[in-house]
Amino acid sequence: MPATAAPAVAPIQEASAALKREVAKLSISGSVYSDDPASRFVIVHGDVVHEGATLGPDLVLEQIRPHELVLRYKGQRMHHPL
């Protein structure tokens, strides 16, 4: 059985207005990237969060990359620079 490809990740500039509003609410004050996914984290609103965390209604931190975050909002995937 072939693997199902994940939806494409577009730049935040191409995001819906609703997603841009949700991202604008985020107060990101730091991040750590590691080759080990379990060691990656972002500081959002003063809290340490890891990949898979819910950041707001329907907003999920899908992946932490070296210089960006991959966010998912209602099935729409976007990358947001750090």
URDA-V345776 format. One line per field, one symbol per residue. ss: DSSP state (H for helix, E for strand, L for the rest). psi: psi as a letter, one per 20 degrees, with the letter a starting at -180 (. if undefined). burial: # if it has 9 or more other C-alpha atoms within 8 Angstrom, else .. A space follows every 50 residues. Layout:
# URDA-V345776
ss=???
psi=???
burial=???
This chain:
# URDA-V345776
ss=LLLLLLLLLEEHHHLLHHHHHHHHLLLEEEEELLLLHHHLEEEELLEEEL LLLEEELLEEEEEELLLEEEEEELLEEEEEEL
psi=pqqpqqqqorqhhjrqhgghgghhipnoirqpqqhohiiqrqopkiqpqr piqpirojopogqprhjrqpqpolippqppq.
burial=.........###..#...##.#...#.##.#.#.....######....## #.##....######...######...####..
